[in-house]
Amino acid sequence: MQEMSNLLAQHGLLLVFANVLLAQLGIPLPAVPVLIIAGAFVADGQLSFVALIGVTLAASLCGDIPWYLAGRRLGYRVLRTLCRVAIEPDSCVKQTENIFERWGPRSLIVAKYVPGFSTVAPPLAGAMQLSFGPFVAYSGAGALLWALVPIAAGMYFSAGVEKILTWLESMGSTGVLVIAGVIAFYIGVKLIERHLLIRLLRTVRINVAELIEMMGSKAPLVVLDVRSETARKLDPRRIPGAIAVNITSPDTFLDPNKADHEIVVYCS
C-alpha cells in the first residue's frame, strides 16, 4: 500500500491527466474511478486538491477542444464519423441534438453526465458555430462539475477506498487482472450493444436505389424527414416530397387517409 501511495503521490496528477484526456478524446476508459481514488489520496494528504482540480479541468478541455475545432471546420461530417466509431450506441446523434436545441450552450455544463452526449456535444457545438470563448467557459464549467462529484466522493469515503486498494494489492497480479477484466467487460457490453443496434438498423433499411424505384412507381408512399431542426440547418438538403416531422410524435403529421401508404423514414 505504501508503494502505491508513493506512486500516486509522485505521478498521480500525470496519471489523472492522461486518463481524463483519453476519456474525453473518445477512448473507452472510465475516468470516474480514477478521480475517486485521487480524491481519497487528497483526503490522506498525498495530493493537492487545487492541483487535482486544475489537472482534471485542463485534461478535459484538451480533449474537448480538438473535437470542437473539428466540428467548427468540418461541420456535420464529424458527427457522421462519430456515429461510425462511437462505442456508445445512443450517441448517434438525435438525442444529443434535441438536448442542444432545448438548452443551447448551457447544455455543455451537464454534457458529461449524459451518456453519449459527452462525446457528441463538443463537435456539435463547433458545427453550430458556437464561439470559442463561450464554448471554453461552458465546457470548463461542465468539466469542473463533473470532476468535483467523484473527487468529493473519494475524499468522503477515503477509508473505504483505501481498503479496496489494500485488497487489490494483496491479490498481486490477480488484482491487475480483476481491474483489466472489469474494463474489458465494460467495453464488451458497449460493443455488443452497438452490434445489436447496427444489426437492427440493417434489417429495416432500404438503399437509395430502392427508394428511387419506390418513388417512381405508383405505389402509395410517404417519406418522413425525422432529423432535428439542428440537423436540417446544418444540412438543408431534403428528399423531394419528404415531410419534416418531430420523431417524438410523428403520428400528428400523418394524414389518417394515408394509412395504407408505405412509410419511409430517414434521419441524420
C-alpha positions in Angstrom: 0.0 0.0 0.0 2.9 2.4 0.8 4.4 1.8 -2.6 1.1 2.5 -4.3 0.7 5.7 -2.2 4.2 6.8 -3.2 3.5 6.1 -6.9 0.3 8.1 -6.9 2.0 10.9 -4.9 4.8 11.2 -7.4 2.9 10.6 -10.7 -0.8 10.8 -9.6 -1.6 14.1 -11.4 0.0 12.8 -14.6 -2.0 9.6 -14.4 -5.2 11.5 -13.8 -4.4 13.9 -16.7 -3.7 11.0 -19.1 -6.8 9.1 -18.1 -9.2 12.1 -18.3 -7.7 13.2 -21.6 -8.1 9.8 -23.3 -11.6 9.5 -22.0 -12.6 12.9 -23.4 -11.0 12.1 -26.7 -13.4 9.2 -27.0 -11.2 6.3 -25.8 -13.5 3.9 -23.8 -11.6 4.3 -20.5 -13.6 5.1 -17.4 -12.3 8.2 -15.7 -14.6 8.4 -12.7 -12.9 5.5 -10.7 -9.5 7.2 -11.1 -10.9 10.5 -9.8 -12.5 8.7 -6.8 -9.1 7.2 -5.9 -7.4 10.5 -6.4 -10.0 12.1 -4.1 -9.1 9.6 -1.4 -5.5 10.5 -1.7 -6.4 14.2 -1.4 -8.0 13.3 1.9 -4.9 11.5 3.0 -2.7 14.4 2.1 -1.0 12.6 -0.8 -2.3 15.0 -3.5 -3.3 18.7 -3.6 -7.0 19.3 -4.1 -6.4 22.5 -6.2 -3.8 20.8 -8.3 -6.1 17.8 -8.9 -9.0 20.0 -10.0 -6.7 22.1 -12.2 -5.2 19.0 -13.9 -8.6 17.4 -14.5 -10.0 20.7 -15.9 -7.0 21.1 -18.2 -7.2 17.4 -19.5 -10.9 17.7 -20.1 -10.5 20.9 -22.2 -7.6 19.4 -24.1 -9.8 16.5 -25.1 -12.9 18.7 -25.9 -11.3 21.5 -27.9 -10.0 19.3 -30.8 -13.5 17.9 -31.3 -14.9 21.4 -31.1 -12.5 22.7 -33.7 -13.2 19.7 -36.0 -16.9 20.3 -35.7 -16.4 24.0 -36.5 -14.3 23.3 -39.5 -15.9 20.1 -40.9 -19.5 20.5 -39.7 -21.8 17.6 -39.8 -19.2 15.2 -41.3 -17.6 15.0 -37.9 -20.8 13.8 -36.3 -21.2 11.2 -39.0 -17.7 9.9 -38.3 -18.5 9.7 -34.6 -21.6 7.6 -35.4 -19.4 5.1 -37.2 -16.8 4.8 -34.4 -18.6 5.7 -31.1 -18.9 2.9 -28.6 -22.0 4.4 -27.1 -24.9 3.4 -29.4 -27.1 6.3 -28.2 -24.5 8.9 -29.0 -25.7 8.9 -32.7 -26.9 11.8 -32.8 -30.5 12.5 -32.5 -31.0 12.7 -28.7 -28.0 14.9 -28.3 -29.2 17.4 -30.9 -32.5 17.6 -29.1 -30.7 18.4 -25.8 -28.6 21.1 -27.5 -31.7 22.6 -29.2 -33.6 22.8 -26.0 -30.8 24.2 -23.7 -28.3 25.7 -26.1 -24.7 26.1 -25.0 -25.8 25.7 -21.3 -26.3 22.0 -22.1 -22.5 21.7 -22.1 -22.5 22.1 -18.3 -24.2 18.8 -17.8 -23.0 17.1 -21.0 -20.5 14.8 -19.2 -23.3 13.3 -17.1 -25.4 12.3 -20.2 -24.3 9.1 -21.9 -23.5 9.7 -25.5 -23.9 13.5 -25.2 -20.5 13.9 -23.6 -18.9 12.5 -26.9 -21.1 14.5 -29.4 -21.5 17.8 -27.5 -18.1 19.4 -28.4 -18.2 18.8 -32.2 -21.9 19.6 -32.2 -21.2 23.0 -30.5 -18.5 23.6 -33.2 -20.8 22.7 -36.0 -23.4 25.1 -34.6 -20.7 27.8 -34.8 -20.7 28.5 -31.1 -17.9 31.0 -30.4 -14.7 29.7 -28.9 -14.9 31.7 -25.7 -18.4 30.6 -24.6 -17.5 27.0 -25.5 -14.5 27.0 -23.3 -16.5 28.7 -20.5 -19.4 26.3 -20.6 -17.3 23.2 -21.2 -14.9 24.2 -18.4 -17.8 24.6 -16.0 -19.1 21.2 -17.1 -15.7 19.6 -16.5 -15.5 21.3 -13.1 -18.9 20.0 -12.0 -18.1 16.5 -13.4 -14.8 16.3 -11.6 -16.0 17.6 -8.2 -18.5 14.9 -7.6 -16.2 11.8 -7.8 -13.3 13.6 -6.1 -15.6 14.7 -3.2 -16.9 11.1 -3.0 -13.3 9.8 -2.8 -12.5 12.3 -0.1 -15.5 11.3 1.9 -15.1 7.6 1.5 -11.3 7.6 1.7 -11.2 4.8 4.3 -13.3 2.5 2.1 -11.2 3.3 -1.0 -8.0 2.6 1.0 -9.4 -0.8 2.0 -10.2 -1.7 -1.6 -6.7 -0.7 -2.8 -5.2 -2.7 0.0 -7.3 -5.7 -1.0 -6.2 -5.3 -4.7 -2.6 -5.0 -3.6 -2.8 -8.2 -1.5 -4.1 -10.0 -4.6 -0.9 -9.1 -6.5 -1.1 -9.7 -10.3 -4.6 -11.1 -9.8 -5.7 -7.6 -8.8 -4.4 -6.3 -12.1 -6.4 -9.0 -13.9 -9.5 -8.1 -12.0 -9.2 -4.4 -13.0 -8.5 -5.4 -16.6 -11.4 -7.8 -16.6 -13.8 -5.1 -15.4 -12.6 -2.7 -18.1 -12.8 -5.4 -20.8 -16.3 -6.3 -19.6 -17.5 -2.7 -19.9 -16.0 -2.3 -23.4 -17.5 -5.7 -24.4 -21.0 -4.8 -23.3 -20.8 -1.5 -25.2 -19.6 -3.3 -28.4 -22.4 -5.8 -28.1 -25.0 -3.0 -27.7 -23.6 -1.3 -30.8 -23.6 -4.5 -32.8 -27.2 -5.3 -31.9 -28.2 -1.7 -32.8 -26.5 -1.8 -36.2 -28.0 -5.2 -37.0 -31.4 -3.9 -36.1 -31.0 -0.9 -38.4 -29.8 -3.1 -41.3 -32.9 -5.3 -41.1 -35.2 -2.4 -41.7 -33.1 -0.3 -44.1 -33.5 0.3 -47.8 -30.9 1.9 -50.0 -31.1 5.0 -52.2 -31.8 3.0 -55.4 -34.7 1.1 -53.8 -36.2 4.4 -52.6 -35.9 6.0 -56.1 -37.7 2.9 -57.5 -40.5 3.2 -55.0 -40.9 6.9 -55.7 -41.1 6.2 -59.4 -43.8 3.5 -59.0 -47.4 4.1 -58.5 -47.4 2.5 -55.0 -48.6 5.0 -52.3 -45.6 6.3 -50.4 -45.0 8.7 -47.6 -41.4 9.9 -46.8 -40.7 11.4 -43.3 -37.7 13.5 -42.5 -37.2 13.0 -38.8 -34.0 14.9 -38.5 -33.8 17.5 -35.8 -34.0 21.2 -36.5 -30.3 21.5 -35.9 -29.6 18.8 -38.5 -31.8 20.5 -41.1 -30.0 23.8 -40.5 -26.6 22.1 -40.9 -27.6 20.1 -44.0 -30.7 21.8 -45.7 -31.0 19.1 -48.4 -34.2 17.1 -48.3 -35.5 14.1 -50.2 -38.2 15.5 -52.6 -41.6 15.4 -51.2 -40.4 14.4 -47.7 -42.4 15.7 -44.7 -40.4 17.2 -41.8 -41.8 15.7 -38.6 -41.0 15.5 -34.9 -39.8 12.0 -34.1 -41.5 12.1 -30.6 -45.0 12.5 -32.2 -44.8 11.5 -35.9 -48.5 10.4 -36.0 -49.6 14.1 -35.7 -48.0 14.8 -39.1 -49.6 11.8 -40.8 -52.8 12.0 -42.8 -55.2 9.3 -41.5 -56.4 8.8 -45.0 -53.0 7.5 -46.0 -52.9 4.6 -43.5 -52.3 2.2 -46.3 -49.3 4.0 -47.6 -45.8 2.7 -47.4 -43.8 4.8 -44.9 -40.1 5.5 -45.3 -38.3 7.4 -42.5 -34.8 8.9 -42.7 -32.7 10.7 -40.2 -29.1 12.0 -39.9 
